[in-house]
Amino acid sequence: MRAIVQKVQKASVTVGDRCTGSIERGLCVLLGISTKDTDKEIEWMATKLSNLRIFDHPETGKPWDASVVQCKFGILVVSQFTLQCVLKGNKPDFHNAMKSEESEAMYDKFVKVLRSKVGDEVPIQEGEFGAMMQVHIQNDGPVTIPIDTPESLAVQKVKPTKPQKQNKKNNEGNKKKTEDSEDKKDGNVENGVNESMERLNVN
C-alpha cells in the first residue's frame, strides 16, 4: 500500500460539476492499493497517518510536532490506483494494482479504520471510487510525503550488486604466465642477437 500525503491549506474533489468532498487545513491522502495488501496494511497505514507529525503544535507553535488529530484538521482521502504503476520503458503498467471490486472493498475498509483512529473531531472527506475525478489541492509548504507499508518496501528493495572477489590463485597464475611470456620474449630477442653476431663473424 502506498500513500502520497500532502499538507494542505484546502483540498477538494469534484466529479463533473459535483463536489464529492472538501476540507480546509489538513491532509490530502492519495491512496494506492496493491494486489498484496491485507487488513494488516490497512491497520498500519491508518495508524501512521493518524500519528504523522507534520503540523505546528497548536500550543507551543513548534514546527513538525503535531498530528492532524492534535490539530483537529481534516483529511481528504482519494483512491488512486496509478500509484502502483511500474514503468516498462516509457509505458506505465498497473499489474501491481488490486482489481477494482476487491480494491473498492479495501478502500472502504481503510476509510472506516482511519475514522476510528482519528475520532469524531477530525472530519474525513472522500473522492468517488472509480470515477474520473478532478482533485484540487492547495499544498501548504509545499509538504509532500510518500509513505509505503513495510511489505511494499520489501518488494521494492533491490539488493546492491556485490563487487566480484578476485581469485588470488588465478591472479598468481596469470602473473606467472605473464612473467614466463616475458622471459620467452627476452630469450627470443637474445637468440636473435647471437645469430646476427655469428653471421657477422662468418662474413
Residue pairs with C-beta under 8 A, 6 or more apart in sequence:
1 31
1 32
1 33
1 34
1 37
1 41
1 42
1 44
1 45
1 148
1 149
1 151
1 152
2 31
2 32
2 34
2 83
2 84
2 146
2 147
2 148
2 149
2 152
3 29
3 30
3 31
3 32
3 45
3 49
3 83
3 146
3 147
3 148
4 29
4 30
4 80
4 83
4 144
4 145
4 146
4 147
5 27
5 28
5 29
5 30
5 49
5 52
5 54
5 144
5 145
5 146
5 147
6 27
6 28
6 29
6 30
6 137
6 139
6 142
6 143
6 144
6 145
7 27
7 54
7 55
7 139
7 140
7 141
7 142
7 143
7 144
8 23
8 25
8 26
8 27
8 28
8 76
8 137
8 138
8 139
8 140
9 24
9 25
9 138
9 139
9 140
10 22
10 23
10 24
10 25
10 138
11 22
11 23
11 26
11 28
11 76
11 135
11 136
11 137
11 138
12 19
12 21
12 22
12 23
12 76
12 135
12 136
13 19
13 20
13 21
13 22
13 76
13 78
13 125
13 126
13 127
13 128
13 133
13 134
13 135
13 136
14 20
14 133
14 134
14 136
15 127
15 128
15 131
15 132
15 133
15 134
20 125
20 126
20 127
20 128
20 131
20 133
21 76
21 125
21 126
21 127
22 76
22 125
23 73
23 74
23 75
23 76
23 123
23 125
24 73
24 74
25 71
25 73
25 74
25 140
26 68
26 71
26 73
26 74
26 75
26 76
26 122
27 49
27 52
27 68
27 73
27 74
27 75
27 76
28 75
28 76
28 78
28 135
28 137
29 49
29 75
29 76
29 77
29 78
30 78
30 80
30 83
30 135
31 45
31 77
31 78
31 79
31 80
31 83
31 107
31 110
32 80
32 81
32 82
32 83
32 84
32 97
33 79
33 81
33 84
33 97
33 98
33 103
33 106
33 107
33 110
34 84
34 96
34 97
34 98
34 152
35 95
35 96
35 97
35 98
35 99
36 151
36 152
36 155
37 98
37 106
37 149
37 151
39 109
40 151
41 149
41 151
41 152
42 106
42 109
42 110
42 113
43 113
44 149
44 150
45 110
45 147
45 149
46 110
46 113
46 114
46 116
46 117
47 117
48 147
49 68
49 75
49 114
49 117
49 147
50 67
50 68
50 69
50 114
50 117
50 118
51 67
51 69
52 67
52 68
52 145
52 147
53 64
53 65
53 66
53 67
54 64
54 67
54 143
54 145
55 64
55 65
55 66
55 67
55 68
55 70
55 71
55 73
56 62
56 63
56 64
56 65
56 66
57 63
57 65
57 66
57 70
58 66
58 70
58 71
68 74
68 75
68 118
68 122
69 117
69 118
69 119
69 121
69 122
72 121
72 122
73 122
74 122
74 123
74 124
74 125
75 114
75 118
75 122
75 123
75 124
75 125
76 124
76 125
76 126
76 127
77 110
77 111
77 114
77 124
77 125
77 126
77 127
78 126
78 127
78 133
78 135
79 103
79 104
79 107
79 127
79 129
79 130
81 94
81 97
81 98
81 103
82 92
82 94
82 97
84 94
84 96
84 97
84 98
85 92
85 93
85 94
85 96
85 97
86 92
86 93
86 94
86 95
86 96
87 93
97 103
98 106
100 130
104 129
104 130
107 129
108 129
111 124
111 126
114 124
115 124
118 124
127 133
127 135
148 156
